Amino acid sequence: MQMPKPSDADKDFFRSVVADVPGVEVKPMFGNLGAFVNGNMFAGLFGSSVGVKLAADDLAELGTIEGAGPFGPAERPRGGYLSLPPSFTAEEATRWVNKAHAYVATLPPKKKKK
């Protein structure tokens, strides 16, 4: 499996739609980026695709929007995540990333490996 590489513009876009608030950390993941809260990823960048982890109702709603689809490698897309449509503006993407952040912030913190 070959990992797609995001462009600098893709990375800039991703960072622009992730809120710069206490507790949120954006860090590299396999040449891409992930946004985390309490150690749990709520949004990711895979090539040029922005993916979000959402509650079931929001996931179903996003799934009805044209252009939304699986997030991650085609062979193993990430469960609970969907890619945002590439046609989304920064404002639209920010709305969904904020929903993902709010949802994942309610999950138990991820325990650090020793």
C-alpha positions in Angstrom: 0.0 0.0 0.0 1.4 3.4 -1.0 0.7 6.3 1.3 -0.4 9.4 -0.6 1.5 12.5 0.3 -0.3 15.8 0.9 0.9 19.0 -0.7 1.9 22.0 1.4 -1.4 23.6 0.3 -3.3 20.5 1.6 -1.5 20.7 5.0 -2.2 24.4 5.2 -5.9 23.8 4.5 -6.0 21.1 7.1 -4.4 23.3 9.7 -6.8 26.2 8.8 -9.9 24.1 9.5 -8.7 22.6 12.8 -9.4 25.0 15.7 -6.3 26.3 17.6 -7.7 25.7 21.1 -6.2 24.2 24.2 -6.1 20.4 24.2 -6.0 20.1 20.4 -2.7 18.8 18.9 -1.9 18.5 15.2 0.9 16.1 14.5 2.5 14.1 11.6 1.2 10.6 10.9 2.9 8.5 8.2 3.7 11.6 6.1 0.2 13.0 6.6 -1.4 14.9 9.5 -3.7 14.1 12.4 -5.6 16.3 14.8 -6.0 14.9 18.3 -7.9 15.7 21.5 -7.2 13.8 24.7 -4.9 11.5 22.6 -7.8 10.5 20.2 -7.7 11.5 16.6 -10.8 13.5 15.5 -9.6 14.6 12.0 -6.9 13.5 9.6 -5.3 14.3 6.3 -4.7 11.4 3.9 -3.2 12.9 0.7 -5.6 15.7 -0.1 -8.6 14.1 1.8 -9.7 15.5 5.1 -11.4 12.8 7.2 -13.4 13.3 10.4 -14.6 10.9 13.1 -18.2 11.6 14.0 -21.1 10.4 16.1 -23.4 8.0 14.3 -26.1 10.6 13.4 -23.5 13.1 12.0 -21.7 10.3 10.2 -25.0 9.3 8.5 -25.8 13.0 7.6 -22.3 13.5 6.1 -22.6 10.3 4.2 -25.6 11.7 2.3 -23.6 14.7 1.0 -22.2 14.2 -2.6 -18.5 13.7 -2.6 -18.2 12.3 1.0 -16.7 8.9 1.2 -14.4 6.5 3.0 -11.3 7.8 4.7 -7.9 6.2 4.5 -6.5 3.5 2.3 -8.9 1.9 -0.1 -7.9 -1.5 1.2 -8.6 -0.5 4.8 -10.7 2.6 5.3 -10.9 3.8 8.9 -14.1 2.9 10.6 -16.2 5.7 12.1 -14.5 8.2 9.7 -15.6 9.8 6.4 -13.7 12.0 4.0 -15.2 15.5 3.5 -16.2 16.3 -0.1 -13.3 17.9 -2.0 -15.7 20.7 -3.0 -16.2 21.9 0.6 -15.1 25.4 1.3 -12.9 26.0 4.4 -16.1 27.2 6.2 -17.9 24.0 5.4 -14.9 21.8 6.4 -14.4 23.7 9.6 -18.1 23.1 10.6 -17.6 19.3 10.2 -14.1 19.3 11.9 -15.6 21.2 14.8 -18.4 18.5 15.1 -15.7 15.8 15.1 -13.7 17.6 17.7 -16.8 18.1 20.0 -17.7 14.4 19.6 -14.2 12.9 20.2 -13.7 15.2 23.1 -16.5 13.3 24.9 -14.6 10.0 24.5 -12.4 8.6 27.2 -8.8 9.9 27.0 -6.4 7.5 25.2 -4.0 5.9 27.6 -0.3 6.5 26.7 1.7 3.4 25.9 4.5 2.6 28.3 
